[in-house]
């Protein structure tokens, strides 16, 4: 009876997972897309009073262009200061002095030879603009720099790690604004703003910084495992708001001393980092300009007074780049930026995901291949859980060994459940079997396996990382498919009329998914069979169902799961041989030998 309860528990958990996955793909996501489309249409239909700004704010607040153009056209509209570093290429717009044109030199859009570098920031006026701006705001003041202000390049020609550039703007009303922009060889900009008051009276100004994203591509914000949207460390707390929630409910306003805030995708981050002693108000807001949702992370610092004939200086940093954990940690330490590596979505099991990543990265540094590092890490995790797993597999093996006796007792006392239970407990006691021992160790390992899954999903190290053979990108699904004999036939199943979408989608089965399905079947076959016919059928179908469920997952994850199954099979096989219990591996070998002798 306890064995049945254990099986029922496992069956319930697995069934619940399958139902949740199916419900997510077939119900929740289509409904969310319909709601977003309806909201966008409603916004597009909403009237805007002529001559007014639909956002309505001072220069620190977002605006949206009336007409969109292609990226190259928008970049060419204004004079620019080029950016050229080992990690970044792009330019700074002299109109508005915005950092709004950046590409990541070390990351490509695909694994194809000659692929373009990843675009990070793009200027306002292009679709899905993403940029940063900095400035000053003050009550009852005119002549402050705005997004339309034309700055003059007064020093430097190209922004490099060795040569900063200096921009200047004089408003003709007694204020001169000077902005020096420096950059290191990775992803950190340093913006030093100086305001000189040559007027007759005092002036009070407050610094601000803003990162804006004017609309987001349709593929962002859909991943339930990885956080994409607003992110920041404000008020000694990590602030996270996913795009969908951000669009519906807006974001928080937080008073903070120092910290940082910005907008993140799965692998990329644009974040404002004020001075850490700055008293500021940080805000994540969303506004709408016609059909475009404008997502913004901004902060406003404390007002400061500039006496006549004096000047003040404010320094702000801006991170724009890839969320590489060692780089984030280095900035965190060297620049005293609190918890910058929290921009990586470590999840609720951060106490497991962080050390697991650190160990994975340590192995990768010594091996030089992310795929091999995943295999090595899996072995280490299996060794840590070896004693618990051994007890679990020994219990399952003993259960399988006495399965014929259990069946006899069930038949003998089928009309007397109490006696049947008593005899089963007696059998377990005489054979030194604890049915719960087979289940509890596996349950204890679930958080660790989930943490590994999280690490391999959210960290950039697996992106475009090659393994061997046909696997050239561990972050993408297996590119092979059974429908062209894994590439042996020069035909793309996606081009098939009517069914191409299914062949290249839900039915896409490559080598790795099939290997995973086979190892899952073998693992299931090594366990004691279910007594209920319906349960037996479900357990038989589970490897097939999970083969299709796991097929779209990243190749690196499938390598991890398949290798973990192989290690489990090896451990179970040794134990089953030790207790002289029939197992499917020996049965397959015997069948093959018999067939060979017969031939």
VEXDREN-2710 file (C-alpha; in Angstrom, 1 decimal):
% VEXDREN-2710
k/r/px/py/pz
1/UNK/0.0/0.0/0.0
2/UNK/2.9/2.4/0.8
3/UNK/4.4/1.5/-2.5
4/UNK/1.1/2.5/-4.2
5/UNK/1.0/5.8/-2.3
6/UNK/4.6/6.6/-3.4
7/UNK/3.7/5.8/-7.0
8/UNK/0.5/7.9/-6.8
9/UNK/2.5/10.8/-5.4
10/UNK/5.0/10.7/-8.2
11/UNK/2.3/10.2/-10.8
12/UNK/0.4/13.2/-9.4
13/UNK/3.5/15.4/-9.5
14/UNK/4.3/14.4/-13.1
15/UNK/0.7/14.8/-14.2
16/UNK/0.5/18.2/-12.6
17/UNK/3.6/19.4/-14.4
18/UNK/2.3/18.2/-17.8
19/UNK/-1.0/19.9/-17.2
20/UNK/0.7/23.2/-16.2
21/UNK/2.9/23.1/-19.2
22/UNK/0.1/22.4/-21.6
23/UNK/-2.2/25.0/-19.9
24/UNK/0.6/27.6/-20.2
25/UNK/1.2/27.1/-23.9
26/UNK/-2.5/26.6/-25.0
27/UNK/-4.4/28.9/-22.6
28/UNK/-2.4/31.5/-20.8
29/UNK/0.0/32.6/-23.5
30/UNK/-2.7/33.0/-26.2
31/UNK/-4.9/34.9/-23.8
32/UNK/-2.0/37.2/-22.9
33/UNK/-1.4/37.9/-26.6
34/UNK/-5.0/38.7/-27.1
35/UNK/-5.0/41.1/-24.2
36/UNK/-1.9/42.8/-25.4
37/UNK/-3.3/43.2/-28.9
38/UNK/-6.5/44.6/-27.5
39/UNK/-4.7/47.1/-25.3
40/UNK/-2.5/48.2/-28.1
41/UNK/-5.5/48.7/-30.4
42/UNK/-7.3/50.7/-27.6
43/UNK/-4.3/52.9/-27.2
44/UNK/-4.0/53.5/-30.9
45/UNK/-7.7/54.5/-31.0
46/UNK/-7.5/56.9/-28.1
47/UNK/-7.6/60.5/-29.1
48/UNK/-4.7/62.9/-28.3
49/UNK/-5.4/66.5/-28.0
50/UNK/-3.6/68.5/-30.8
51/UNK/-0.5/70.4/-29.8
52/UNK/0.0/68.4/-26.5
53/UNK/2.6/65.9/-25.5
54/UNK/0.8/62.6/-24.9
55/UNK/3.3/61.8/-22.2
56/UNK/3.4/65.3/-20.7
57/UNK/6.5/65.8/-18.7
58/UNK/9.7/67.8/-18.4
59/UNK/12.9/66.8/-20.3
60/UNK/13.5/64.0/-17.8
61/UNK/10.3/62.2/-19.0
62/UNK/9.9/60.1/-22.1
63/UNK/8.6/61.2/-25.4
64/UNK/7.8/59.2/-28.6
65/UNK/8.4/60.2/-32.2
66/UNK/5.3/60.6/-34.4
67/UNK/6.9/58.7/-37.3
68/UNK/9.3/55.8/-37.2
69/UNK/12.1/55.2/-39.7
70/UNK/14.7/52.5/-40.2
71/UNK/17.7/52.5/-37.8
72/UNK/20.3/53.7/-40.3
73/UNK/18.2/56.7/-41.3
74/UNK/17.6/57.7/-37.7
75/UNK/21.3/57.4/-36.8
76/UNK/22.2/59.6/-39.8
77/UNK/19.8/62.4/-38.8
78/UNK/22.2/63.9/-36.2
79/UNK/25.9/64.6/-35.7
80/UNK/27.5/61.9/-33.6
81/UNK/30.7/61.1/-31.6
82/UNK/31.8/57.5/-32.6
83/UNK/32.3/54.9/-29.9
84/UNK/35.0/52.3/-30.5
85/UNK/36.1/49.9/-27.7
86/UNK/37.1/46.2/-27.7
87/UNK/33.6/45.4/-26.5
88/UNK/31.4/48.1/-28.0
89/UNK/30.9/49.9/-31.3
90/UNK/28.4/52.7/-31.9
91/UNK/28.0/56.4/-31.4
92/UNK/26.7/59.1/-29.1
93/UNK/24.1/61.5/-30.5
94/UNK/25.1/65.2/-30.1
95/UNK/21.4/66.0/-30.3
96/UNK/20.3/65.3/-26.7
97/UNK/23.8/63.9/-25.8
98/UNK/22.2/60.5/-25.6
99/UNK/23.9/57.1/-25.5
100/UNK/21.6/55.5/-28.0
101/UNK/23.6/53.6/-30.6
102/UNK/25.6/50.5/-29.4
103/UNK/26.5/47.1/-30.7
104/UNK/28.2/44.3/-28.7
105/UNK/31.4/43.3/-30.6
106/UNK/31.9/40.0/-28.8
107/UNK/28.3/38.6/-29.3
108/UNK/26.7/37.8/-32.6
109/UNK/23.0/37.5/-33.6
110/UNK/23.6/33.9/-34.7
111/UNK/26.4/31.3/-35.0
112/UNK/26.6/31.8/-38.7
113/UNK/30.0/32.9/-40.0
114/UNK/29.9/36.6/-40.7
115/UNK/26.8/37.2/-38.5
116/UNK/26.2/40.8/-37.4
117/UNK/27.0/41.8/-33.8
118/UNK/24.2/42.0/-31.3
119/UNK/22.5/45.4/-31.2
120/UNK/22.0/46.7/-27.7
121/UNK/20.8/50.3/-27.9
122/UNK/19.0/52.1/-30.8
123/UNK/18.0/55.7/-31.1
124/UNK/14.6/57.3/-30.7
125/UNK/12.7/57.4/-34.0
126/UNK/13.5/53.7/-34.8
127/UNK/11.2/50.9/-33.9
128/UNK/11.9/49.5/-30.4
129/UNK/14.2/52.4/-29.4
130/UNK/16.4/51.8/-26.3
131/UNK/18.6/54.5/-25.0
132/UNK/19.9/56.4/-22.0
133/UNK/19.9/60.1/-21.3
134/UNK/21.2/62.3/-18.5
135/UNK/20.5/65.8/-17.4
136/UNK/19.2/68.4/-14.9
137/UNK/15.8/69.4/-13.9
138/UNK/14.7/72.4/-11.8
139/UNK/11.5/74.3/-10.9
140/UNK/10.7/77.4/-12.8
141/UNK/13.8/77.2/-15.0
142/UNK/14.1/77.6/-18.7
143/UNK/16.9/76.8/-21.0
144/UNK/17.8/73.4/-19.5
145/UNK/19.1/70.8/-21.9
146/UNK/16.4/68.7/-23.5
147/UNK/16.3/65.7/-25.9
148/UNK/16.4/68.3/-28.7
149/UNK/19.4/70.3/-27.4
150/UNK/22.3/70.4/-29.9
151/UNK/25.5/69.9/-27.9
152/UNK/28.9/70.8/-29.3
153/UNK/31.8/68.3/-29.3
154/UNK/34.6/70.4/-27.8
155/UNK/37.2/67.7/-27.0
156/UNK/38.0/64.3/-28.4
157/UNK/36.8/62.8/-31.7
158/UNK/36.1/59.1/-31.0
159/UNK/35.2/57.7/-27.6
160/UNK/37.7/55.0/-26.7
161/UNK/39.0/53.6/-23.3
162/UNK/42.0/56.0/-23.7
163/UNK/40.2/59.1/-25.1
164/UNK/37.0/60.5/-23.5
165/UNK/34.9/63.0/-25.3
166/UNK/33.6/66.3/-24.0
167/UNK/30.3/68.0/-25.0
168/UNK/29.2/71.5/-24.1
169/UNK/26.0/73.5/-24.2
170/UNK/25.6/77.2/-23.2
171/UNK/21.9/78.2/-22.8
172/UNK/22.5/81.9/-23.2
173/UNK/20.9/82.5/-19.8
174/UNK/24.0/82.2/-17.6
175/UNK/24.3/78.4/-17.5
176/UNK/27.0/76.4/-19.2
177/UNK/26.7/72.6/-19.2
178/UNK/29.8/70.5/-19.8
179/UNK/29.6/66.7/-20.1
180/UNK/32.6/64.4/-20.3
181/UNK/31.8/60.9/-21.3
182/UNK/34.4/58.1/-20.6
183/UNK/34.3/54.4/-21.2
184/UNK/36.3/51.4/-20.1
185/UNK/37.3/48.4/-22.2
186/UNK/34.1/46.5/-21.2
187/UNK/30.7/48.0/-20.7
188/UNK/30.9/50.9/-18.2
189/UNK/30.4/54.5/-19.2
190/UNK/31.3/57.4/-16.8
191/UNK/29.3/60.6/-17.3
192/UNK/30.7/63.6/-15.5
193/UNK/28.4/66.6/-15.8
194/UNK/29.5/70.1/-14.8
195/UNK/27.2/73.1/-14.6
196/UNK/28.7/76.6/-14.4
197/UNK/26.6/79.5/-13.2
198/UNK/27.8/82.7/-14.8
199/UNK/24.5/84.5/-14.1
200/UNK/23.7/87.0/-11.4
201/UNK/21.6/84.8/-9.1
202/UNK/21.6/81.4/-7.5
203/UNK/20.3/78.4/-9.4
204/UNK/18.9/75.2/-8.0
205/UNK/19.1/72.0/-10.0
206/UNK/18.6/68.3/-9.5
207/UNK/20.4/65.6/-11.6
208/UNK/18.5/62.9/-13.3
209/UNK/19.2/59.8/-15.4
210/UNK/16.8/57.8/-17.6
211/UNK/16.8/54.5/-19.5
212/UNK/13.9/54.2/-21.9
213/UNK/12.6/51.5/-24.1
214/UNK/9.9/52.5/-26.5
215/UNK/8.0/49.3/-27.2
216/UNK/9.5/45.9/-27.0
217/UNK/9.8/43.1/-29.6
218/UNK/7.1/40.4/-29.4
219/UNK/9.5/37.7/-28.2
220/UNK/10.5/39.5/-25.0
221/UNK/8.8/38.9/-21.7
222/UNK/7.4/35.5/-22.7
223/UNK/9.9/33.4/-20.8
224/UNK/8.6/32.3/-17.4
225/UNK/11.9/31.1/-16.2
226/UNK/14.0/34.2/-16.9
227/UNK/13.2/37.7/-15.7
228/UNK/13.0/40.4/-18.4
229/UNK/11.9/43.9/-17.6
230/UNK/12.6/46.4/-14.8
231/UNK/15.5/45.6/-12.5
232/UNK/17.3/47.5/-9.8
233/UNK/18.8/47.5/-6.3
234/UNK/17.1/50.4/-4.5
235/UNK/16.4/50.9/-0.8
236/UNK/18.6/47.9/0.0
237/UNK/16.3/45.6/-1.9
238/UNK/16.2/43.9/-5.3
239/UNK/13.4/45.4/-7.4
240/UNK/12.0/43.3/-10.3
241/UNK/9.0/44.0/-12.5
242/UNK/8.3/41.8/-15.6
243/UNK/7.3/43.5/-18.8
244/UNK/3.7/42.2/-18.7
245/UNK/3.1/43.4/-15.1
246/UNK/5.0/46.6/-15.7
247/UNK/2.7/47.4/-18.7
248/UNK/-0.5/46.7/-16.7
249/UNK/0.4/48.0/-13.2
250/UNK/3.4/50.3/-13.6
251/UNK/6.3/50.0/-11.3
252/UNK/7.3/51.3/-7.8
253/UNK/8.8/54.6/-6.7
254/UNK/11.6/54.0/-4.2
255/UNK/13.6/56.5/-2.1
256/UNK/17.1/55.2/-1.9
257/UNK/20.7/56.1/-1.0
258/UNK/22.7/55.0/-4.0
259/UNK/21.9/51.7/-5.7
260/UNK/21.2/51.2/-9.4
261/UNK/18.3/50.6/-11.7
262/UNK/17.7/49.8/-15.4
263/UNK/16.0/47.5/-18.0
264/UNK/17.2/44.0/-18.6
265/UNK/16.6/41.3/-21.2
266/UNK/17.7/37.7/-20.7
267/UNK/21.3/38.4/-21.5
268/UNK/21.7/42.2/-21.8
269/UNK/21.4/45.1/-19.3
270/UNK/21.2/48.8/-19.5
271/UNK/21.5/50.3/-16.0
272/UNK/22.0/53.7/-14.4
273/UNK/24.4/53.8/-11.4
274/UNK/24.4/57.1/-9.5
275/UNK/27.0/58.0/-6.8
276/UNK/26.4/55.7/-3.9
277/UNK/26.0/58.5/-1.4
278/UNK/23.3/60.2/-3.5
279/UNK/19.9/60.6/-2.0
280/UNK/17.5/59.9/-4.8
281/UNK/14.1/58.8/-5.9
282/UNK/14.1/55.9/-8.3
283/UNK/11.1/55.0/-10.4
284/UNK/9.9/52.4/-12.9
285/UNK/7.2/53.9/-15.0
286/UNK/5.3/53.0/-18.1
287/UNK/3.5/55.6/-20.3
288/UNK/1.8/55.4/-23.6
289/UNK/2.2/57.5/-26.7
290/UNK/-0.3/56.3/-29.3
291/UNK/0.2/52.5/-29.8
292/UNK/3.7/52.6/-28.2
293/UNK/4.3/51.6/-24.6
294/UNK/7.3/53.5/-23.2
295/UNK/9.1/51.6/-20.4
296/UNK/11.4/53.8/-18.3
297/UNK/13.7/53.4/-15.4
298/UNK/14.8/56.8/-14.0
299/UNK/16.1/58.5/-10.9
300/UNK/16.2/62.1/-9.7
301/UNK/18.8/63.2/-7.2
302/UNK/18.7/65.8/-4.5
303/UNK/18.5/69.5/-5.6
304/UNK/21.7/71.4/-5.2
305/UNK/22.2/75.2/-5.4
306/UNK/24.8/76.8/-7.6
307/UNK/25.7/80.2/-6.4
308/UNK/26.5/82.9/-9.0
309/UNK/30.0/82.5/-10.3
310/UNK/30.3/78.9/-9.1
311/UNK/29.9/75.5/-10.6
312/UNK/29.0/71.9/-9.5
313/UNK/29.9/68.5/-10.8
314/UNK/27.9/65.3/-10.8
315/UNK/29.2/61.9/-11.8
316/UNK/26.9/59.0/-13.0
317/UNK/27.9/55.6/-14.4
318/UNK/26.0/53.7/-17.0
319/UNK/26.3/50.0/-17.7
320/UNK/25.4/48.8/-21.2
321/UNK/26.4/45.3/-22.1
322/UNK/26.2/41.6/-21.5
323/UNK/25.3/40.2/-18.1
324/UNK/28.6/38.2/-17.7
325/UNK/28.8/37.3/-14.1
326/UNK/32.6/37.8/-13.6
327/UNK/32.3/41.3/-15.2
328/UNK/29.4/42.3/-13.0
329/UNK/31.2/41.0/-9.9
330/UNK/34.3/43.0/-10.8
331/UNK/32.3/46.2/-11.2
332/UNK/30.6/45.4/-7.9
333/UNK/33.9/45.1/-6.1
334/UNK/36.0/47.8/-7.8
335/UNK/33.3/50.5/-8.1
336/UNK/31.5/49.6/-4.8
337/UNK/28.2/49.0/-6.7
338/UNK/25.8/47.0/-4.4
339/UNK/24.6/43.6/-5.8
340/UNK/25.1/44.4/-9.4
341/UNK/25.3/40.7/-10.2
342/UNK/21.7/40.4/-9.1
343/UNK/20.8/41.6/-12.6
344/UNK/21.2/37.9/-13.4
345/UNK/18.0/36.2/-12.5
346/UNK/19.2/33.7/-9.9
347/UNK/15.7/32.9/-8.8
348/UNK/14.3/31.9/-5.4
349/UNK/16.9/29.2/-5.1
350/UNK/19.7/31.8/-5.3
351/UNK/21.5/30.0/-2.4
352/UNK/21.9/27.1/-4.8
353/UNK/22.1/28.7/-8.2
354/UNK/24.9/31.1/-7.3
355/UNK/27.4/28.5/-6.0
356/UNK/26.5/26.1/-8.8
357/UNK/27.3/28.7/-11.4
358/UNK/30.5/29.6/-9.6
359/UNK/31.6/26.0/-9.7
360/UNK/30.4/25.6/-13.3
361/UNK/32.5/28.6/-14.3
362/UNK/35.5/27.3/-12.4
363/UNK/35.3/24.0/-14.4
364/UNK/34.8/25.9/-17.7
365/UNK/37.9/28.0/-17.1
366/UNK/40.0/24.8/-16.7
367/UNK/38.3/22.7/-19.4
368/UNK/37.5/25.4/-22.0
369/UNK/34.2/23.9/-23.2
370/UNK/30.9/24.7/-21.7
371/UNK/29.4/21.3/-22.7
372/UNK/32.2/19.4/-21.0
373/UNK/31.8/21.6/-18.0
374/UNK/28.1/20.7/-17.8
375/UNK/29.0/17.0/-17.9
376/UNK/31.7/17.4/-15.2
377/UNK/29.3/19.4/-13.0
378/UNK/26.6/16.8/-13.3
379/UNK/29.1/14.1/-12.2
380/UNK/30.1/16.2/-9.1
381/UNK/26.4/16.7/-8.2
382/UNK/25.8/13.0/-8.6
383/UNK/28.8/12.2/-6.3
384/UNK/27.5/14.6/-3.7
385/UNK/24.1/12.8/-3.7
386/UNK/25.6/9.4/-4.2
387/UNK/24.9/8.0/-0.6
388/UNK/21.2/9.2/-0.8
389/UNK/20.7/8.0/-4.3
390/UNK/22.3/4.7/-3.5
391/UNK/19.8/4.1/-0.7
392/UNK/17.0/5.1/-3.1
393/UNK/18.1/2.8/-5.8
394/UNK/18.7/-0.1/-3.4
395/UNK/15.2/0.3/-2.1
396/UNK/13.7/0.4/-5.6
397/UNK/15.8/-2.7/-6.5
398/UNK/14.6/-4.6/-3.5
399/UNK/11.1/-3.6/-4.3
400/UNK/11.5/-5.0/-7.8
401/UNK/13.0/-8.2/-6.4
402/UNK/10.1/-8.9/-4.2
403/UNK/7.5/-7.8/-6.8
404/UNK/6.3/-11.4/-7.5
405/UNK/5.8/-12.0/-3.7
406/UNK/3.9/-8.7/-3.5
407/UNK/1.6/-9.7/-6.4
408/UNK/0.9/-13.0/-4.7
409/UNK/0.0/-11.3/-1.4
410/UNK/-2.3/-8.9/-3.3
411/UNK/-4.1/-11.8/-5.0
412/UNK/-4.3/-13.9/-1.9
413/UNK/-5.7/-11.2/0.3
414/UNK/-7.6/-9.1/-2.2
415/UNK/-10.8/-9.3/-0.2
416/UNK/-9.1/-8.4/3.1
417/UNK/-7.2/-5.1/2.8
418/UNK/-6.2/-5.0/6.5
419/UNK/-4.6/-8.5/6.3
420/UNK/-3.0/-7.6/2.9
421/UNK/-1.4/-4.5/4.5
422/UNK/-0.3/-6.5/7.5
423/UNK/1.4/-9.1/5.3
424/UNK/3.0/-6.5/3.0
425/UNK/4.5/-4.7/6.1
426/UNK/5.8/-8.0/7.3
427/UNK/7.4/-8.7/3.9
428/UNK/9.0/-5.2/3.9
429/UNK/10.3/-5.8/7.4
430/UNK/11.8/-9.3/6.7
431/UNK/13.4/-8.0/3.5
432/UNK/14.6/-4.8/5.2
433/UNK/12.7/-2.6/2.8
434/UNK/11.5/1.0/3.5
435/UNK/9.3/2.1/0.6
436/UNK/9.7/5.8/1.5
437/UNK/13.5/5.4/1.1
438/UNK/13.0/5.1/-2.7
439/UNK/11.1/8.4/-2.9
440/UNK/12.5/10.8/-0.3
441/UNK/16.1/11.1/-1.6
442/UNK/14.8/11.9/-5.1
443/UNK/12.6/14.6/-3.7
444/UNK/15.6/16.1/-1.9
445/UNK/17.5/16.3/-5.2
446/UNK/14.7/18.2/-7.0
447/UNK/15.8/21.7/-5.8
448/UNK/19.3/21.1/-6.9
449/UNK/18.3/19.8/-10.3
450/UNK/16.0/22.8/-10.7
451/UNK/18.8/25.2/-9.7
452/UNK/21.1/23.6/-12.3
453/UNK/18.3/24.1/-14.9
454/UNK/18.0/27.7/-13.8
455/UNK/21.8/28.3/-14.0
456/UNK/22.0/26.8/-17.5
457/UNK/19.0/28.9/-18.7
458/UNK/19.8/32.4/-17.3
459/UNK/23.6/32.7/-17.6
460/UNK/25.1/33.9/-20.9
461/UNK/28.0/31.4/-20.9
462/UNK/25.9/28.8/-22.8
463/UNK/24.8/31.2/-25.5
464/UNK/26.3/30.3/-28.8
465/UNK/28.7/28.0/-27.0
466/UNK/29.7/25.1/-29.2
467/UNK/29.9/21.5/-28.1
468/UNK/31.0/18.9/-30.6
469/UNK/29.7/17.7/-33.9
470/UNK/26.4/19.2/-35.0
471/UNK/25.8/21.1/-31.7
472/UNK/27.2/24.5/-32.3
473/UNK/25.0/26.4/-29.9
474/UNK/24.2/25.0/-26.5
475/UNK/21.5/27.7/-25.9
476/UNK/19.4/26.6/-28.9
477/UNK/17.4/23.4/-29.6
478/UNK/19.0/20.5/-31.4
479/UNK/19.0/21.5/-35.1
480/UNK/18.7/18.0/-36.4
481/UNK/15.3/16.4/-37.1
482/UNK/14.1/12.9/-37.7
483/UNK/12.1/14.0/-40.7
484/UNK/15.2/14.5/-42.9
485/UNK/17.1/11.6/-41.3
486/UNK/19.1/14.1/-39.1
487/UNK/20.5/16.0/-42.1
488/UNK/21.2/13.0/-44.4
489/UNK/18.4/14.2/-46.7
490/UNK/19.0/17.8/-48.0
491/UNK/15.5/19.0/-47.2
492/UNK/14.1/21.4/-44.7
493/UNK/10.8/20.0/-43.2
494/UNK/9.7/23.5/-42.4
495/UNK/9.1/24.1/-46.1
496/UNK/6.5/21.3/-46.3
497/UNK/3.1/22.7/-47.3
498/UNK/0.5/22.9/-44.6
499/UNK/2.4/20.7/-42.1
500/UNK/5.8/22.5/-42.2
501/UNK/5.0/24.4/-39.0
502/UNK/4.3/21.2/-37.1
503/UNK/7.3/19.4/-38.5
504/UNK/9.5/22.2/-37.5
505/UNK/7.7/22.9/-34.2
506/UNK/5.9/20.4/-31.9
507/UNK/7.1/17.4/-34.0
508/UNK/10.7/18.5/-34.3
509/UNK/12.7/15.7/-32.9
510/UNK/16.5/15.7/-33.1
511/UNK/19.2/13.3/-31.9
512/UNK/19.4/14.8/-28.4
513/UNK/15.6/14.6/-27.6
514/UNK/15.6/11.0/-28.8
515/UNK/18.6/10.1/-26.7
516/UNK/16.9/11.7/-23.7
517/UNK/13.7/9.8/-24.4
518/UNK/15.5/6.5/-24.6
519/UNK/17.4/7.1/-21.4
520/UNK/14.2/8.1/-19.6
521/UNK/12.5/4.9/-20.9
522/UNK/15.4/2.9/-19.6
523/UNK/15.3/4.6/-16.2
524/UNK/11.6/3.9/-15.9
525/UNK/12.0/0.3/-17.0
526/UNK/14.5/-0.3/-14.2
527/UNK/12.0/0.7/-11.5
528/UNK/9.4/-1.6/-10.0
529/UNK/6.4/-1.8/-12.3
530/UNK/3.1/-0.2/-11.2
531/UNK/0.4/-2.6/-10.1
532/UNK/-2.5/-0.7/-11.6
533/UNK/-2.9/-1.2/-15.4
534/UNK/-3.8/2.5/-15.9
535/UNK/-0.6/3.5/-14.0
536/UNK/1.4/1.1/-16.0
537/UNK/0.2/2.6/-19.3
538/UNK/0.9/6.1/-18.1
539/UNK/4.4/5.2/-17.0
540/UNK/5.0/3.6/-20.4
541/UNK/3.8/6.7/-22.2
542/UNK/5.7/9.2/-20.0
543/UNK/9.0/8.8/-21.9
544/UNK/7.3/9.5/-25.2
545/UNK/5.4/12.5/-23.9
546/UNK/8.5/14.0/-22.2
547/UNK/10.6/13.4/-25.4
548/UNK/8.2/15.8/-27.2
549/UNK/8.0/18.2/-24.2
550/UNK/11.8/18.5/-23.9
551/UNK/12.6/18.6/-27.6
552/UNK/12.3/22.5/-27.9
553/UNK/14.6/23.0/-24.9
554/UNK/18.2/24.2/-25.2
555/UNK/20.7/21.6/-26.3
556/UNK/22.8/22.2/-23.2
557/UNK/19.9/21.3/-21.0
558/UNK/19.2/18.2/-22.9
559/UNK/22.8/17.2/-22.6
560/UNK/22.6/17.7/-18.9
561/UNK/19.4/15.7/-18.5
562/UNK/20.5/12.9/-20.8
563/UNK/23.9/12.6/-19.1
564/UNK/22.2/12.7/-15.7
565/UNK/20.0/9.8/-16.8
566/UNK/23.0/7.9/-18.1
567/UNK/24.7/8.2/-14.7
568/UNK/21.5/7.2/-12.9
569/UNK/21.2/4.1/-15.2
570/UNK/24.8/3.1/-14.5
571/UNK/24.3/3.4/-10.8
572/UNK/21.0/1.5/-10.8
573/UNK/22.5/-1.2/-13.1
574/UNK/25.4/-1.9/-10.7
575/UNK/23.0/-2.2/-7.7
576/UNK/20.6/-4.5/-9.6
577/UNK/23.5/-6.7/-10.6
578/UNK/24.6/-6.7/-7.0
579/UNK/21.2/-7.9/-5.8
580/UNK/20.8/-10.2/-8.8
581/UNK/17.6/-8.6/-10.0
582/UNK/16.5/-8.7/-13.7
583/UNK/17.1/-5.5/-15.5
584/UNK/16.3/-4.2/-19.0
585/UNK/20.0/-3.8/-20.0
586/UNK/20.8/-7.5/-19.4
587/UNK/17.5/-8.4/-21.1
588/UNK/18.5/-6.4/-24.2
589/UNK/22.0/-7.9/-24.3
590/UNK/20.6/-11.4/-23.9
591/UNK/18.0/-10.8/-26.7
592/UNK/20.7/-9.5/-29.0
593/UNK/23.0/-12.5/-28.2
594/UNK/20.1/-14.9/-28.8
595/UNK/19.3/-13.3/-32.1
596/UNK/22.9/-13.4/-33.2
597/UNK/23.3/-17.2/-32.3
598/UNK/20.1/-17.9/-34.2
599/UNK/21.5/-16.3/-37.3
END
